[in-house]
Amino acid sequence: MARQYEDSNSTVKTRRQQEDQRRMAFRRAIEDRCEQRQLLQSITDYPELHWQAPVAALRSVQPGR
């Protein structure tokens, strides 16, 4: 009976670790996206820097899309 409990416990631990990894990857993706939007927003504040930002990237960051 103790072995079954240990197997179940390790399965639960593994599942939680995988969930944590997925959650952290999702969180990092959100943070990266927010940072990218802030950077592109700051670039649009300076028209002389527009040549450095790809047009497709500017379109994907516009609010409301």
C-alpha positions as CSV (number, residue, x, y, z in Angstrom):
1,M,0.0,0.0,0.0
2,A,2.9,2.4,0.8
3,R,4.3,1.9,-2.7
4,Q,1.0,2.8,-4.4
5,Y,0.9,6.0,-2.3
6,E,4.5,6.8,-3.3
7,D,3.7,6.3,-7.0
8,S,0.6,8.4,-6.8
9,N,2.5,11.1,-4.9
10,S,5.3,11.2,-7.5
11,T,2.7,11.4,-10.3
12,V,0.9,14.3,-8.6
13,K,4.3,16.0,-8.1
14,T,5.3,15.5,-11.7
15,R,1.9,16.8,-13.0
16,R,2.2,19.9,-10.7
17,Q,5.7,20.6,-12.0
18,Q,4.5,20.4,-15.6
19,E,1.6,22.7,-14.9
20,D,4.0,25.1,-13.2
21,Q,6.3,25.0,-16.2
22,R,3.4,25.7,-18.6
23,R,2.1,28.5,-16.4
24,M,5.5,30.2,-16.2
25,A,6.0,29.9,-20.0
26,F,2.6,31.5,-20.5
27,R,3.5,34.3,-18.0
28,R,6.9,34.9,-19.7
29,A,5.1,35.1,-23.1
30,I,2.7,37.7,-21.7
31,E,5.5,39.7,-20.1
32,D,7.5,39.6,-23.4
33,R,4.4,40.8,-25.3
34,C,3.8,43.6,-22.9
35,E,7.4,44.8,-23.2
36,Q,7.3,44.6,-26.9
37,R,4.1,46.7,-27.0
38,Q,5.7,49.3,-24.7
39,L,8.8,49.5,-26.8
40,L,6.8,49.9,-30.0
41,Q,4.6,52.5,-28.4
42,S,7.6,54.5,-27.3
43,I,9.0,54.2,-30.9
44,T,5.7,55.6,-32.3
45,D,6.2,58.7,-30.0
46,Y,9.3,59.5,-32.1
47,P,8.5,59.6,-35.9
48,E,12.1,59.9,-36.8
49,L,12.6,56.3,-35.5
50,H,9.9,54.7,-37.5
51,W,12.3,53.4,-40.1
52,Q,13.7,51.1,-37.5
53,A,10.4,49.4,-36.7
54,P,8.9,47.0,-39.2
55,V,5.5,48.1,-40.5
56,A,4.0,44.6,-39.8
57,A,5.2,44.9,-36.1
58,L,3.6,48.3,-35.7
59,R,0.3,47.0,-37.1
60,S,0.2,44.0,-34.8
61,V,0.6,46.2,-31.7
62,Q,-2.2,48.8,-32.4
63,P,-4.8,48.7,-29.7
64,G,-8.2,47.3,-30.6
65,R,-7.0,44.5,-32.8
